[in-house]
Amino acid sequence: MGNDKIRLGIIYGGKSSEHEVSLRTALSIMKAVNADRYEVTPIYVQLDGSWVKGEAVAGQLPEKIDALRLMPGDKSIVSSDNGQEVIAASKPASLFGIGQQVDVIFPVVHGPNGEDGTIQGMLELANLPYVGTGVMASAVGMDKWMMKTVFAQTGLPQVKYVGLLRSQWEKNQDEVMDKIERELGYPCFVKPVNMGSSVGISKAKNRTELAHALALAAKFDRRLIVEEFVEARELEIGVLGNEELITSVVGEIKAAKEFYDYEAKYKGAGTELSIPAMIPEHVAEQISEVAKTAFQALDGSGLSRVDFFWDEKNDKLYINEVNTMPGFTPFSMYPMLFQAAGVSYSELIDRLVQLGIERHTDKQRNIVDAEELE
């Protein structure tokens, strides 16, 4: 393979309920990268947490998701340096060993143990450039409770919410539900704090449904959050950049179900997407500005999708959340929003890779030895 190609490692899979989502994202990226520019190394994190590395390839990328479920000893045909095809086997891997074989990492491990700053921290320790937000922004962006705390401190408009621990729910269920009814009322949304892709989220319309919703959310996390319901349109926008930011067009989610859940996000499920959203210009401008403010408040970098509620009747906008590693599946909003803004899928990947490299290069300017100041 030519030495002028960017050696791109894609980490996918992961020990979370979003494992399948991650595989879909990884496959989409692999099929979209320009083989003349990139040498791709697949790095699979199995459901048990073990890591497997496939051989680097510049062409003949996998066509089906099952091909991404690497196991040690899996055989694949790859292109050698002289252009010949050779058979190579996947093998167990560690991030620190991989560091010598790639120039930049694109981590697409969604949910806990991936999107929450854990993999980002390992990449920082390995001193590897990577796509997306850093440790703090990833962690805060994944933690809905902490994210809302940052939004409140920044003065961003958001719906009322109640945060609680699983232990509080288990010890005194009636007291917890009384508090929620008193402060939020019905209907309301119950969510695990540290989950993505709408996993474990329920809409509760009465006390019985609230009890079921809290019990479900408690299966996924020790920290829970309950949000008030507002009659509103669901709008989303993409943010791209490190310090100089651009935003995509605004898109709208019109879920066939009562809310945009996992099935709707990744399997279509009758959901209608409107890109661009049919909204007044002043609302689109406000969404763009608030999205950039939220991104900067988290110290975001690379990419994020920012979700909003717009109460059309009262012309009130509420920020819902920032997703620091949105999916790249055929049903994913982020790439479609930028496609509508004139940035193709392949170009988007190119920009994200360059932003990751630029961020890493900038960080190398930091003095780490105080004696250098003397």
MOGICOR-V989469 format. One record per backbone hydrogen bond with DSSP energy under -0.5 kcal/mol. NH is the residue of the N-H (numbers start at 1). CO is the residue of the C=O. Records with the same first field share a line. If there is no record, write none. Layout:
NH->CO ; CO
This chain:
5->2
6->37
7->5
8->6 ; 39
9->7 ; 104
10->8 ; 41
11->9 ; 106
12->10 ; 43
14->12 ; 45
16->14
19->16
22->18
23->19
24->20
25->21
26->22
27->23
28->24
29->25
30->26
31->27
32->28 ; 29
33->29
35->33
37->34
38->34
39->6
40->38 ; 57
41->8
42->40
43->10
44->52
45->12 ; 43
46->44 ; 50
49->46
52->44
53->91
54->42
57->40
67->64
68->65
69->66
70->68
73->90
74->71
76->88
78->76 ; 86
80->84
83->80
86->78
88->76 ; 86
90->74
91->53
93->51
97->94
98->94
99->95
100->97
101->98
102->98
103->7
104->7
105->129
106->9
107->105
108->11 ; 106
110->108
114->111
115->111
116->111
117->114
121->117
122->118
123->119
124->120
125->121
126->122
127->124
128->123
129->103
131->105
138->134
139->135
140->136
141->137
142->138
143->139
144->142 ; 193
147->143
148->144
149->145
150->146
151->147
152->148
153->149
154->150
155->151 ; 152
156->151
162->226
164->224
166->222
169->165
170->166
171->167
172->168
176->172
177->173
178->174
179->175
180->176
181->177
182->178
183->179
184->180
185->180
187->204
188->204
189->227
190->202
191->225
193->223
195->192 ; 193
199->196
201->198
202->190
204->188 ; 202
210->206
211->207
212->208
213->209
214->210
215->211
216->212
217->213
218->214
219->216
220->217
221->217
224->164
225->191
226->162
227->189
228->160
229->187
232->230
233->310
234->253
235->233 ; 308
236->251
237->306
238->249
239->304
240->246
241->302
242->244
245->243
246->240
248->238
249->337
251->236
252->274
253->234
254->252 ; 272
255->253
261->259
265->261
266->262
267->263
268->264
269->267
271->268
272->254
274->252
275->273
276->250
277->250
279->277
283->280
284->280
285->281
286->282
287->283
288->284
289->285
290->286
291->287
292->288
293->289
294->290
295->291
296->292
297->293
298->294
299->296
300->295
302->241
303->301
304->239
305->323
306->237
307->321
308->235
309->318
310->233
311->309 ; 316
312->310
315->311
316->311
318->309
319->157
320->307
321->307
323->305
324->322
326->323
332->329
336->332
337->333
338->334
339->335
340->336
341->337
342->339
343->338
344->342
348->344
349->345
350->346
351->347
352->348
353->349
354->350
355->351
356->352
357->353
358->354
359->355
360->356
361->357
362->358
363->359
364->360
365->362
366->363
370->368
372->369
373->370
374->371
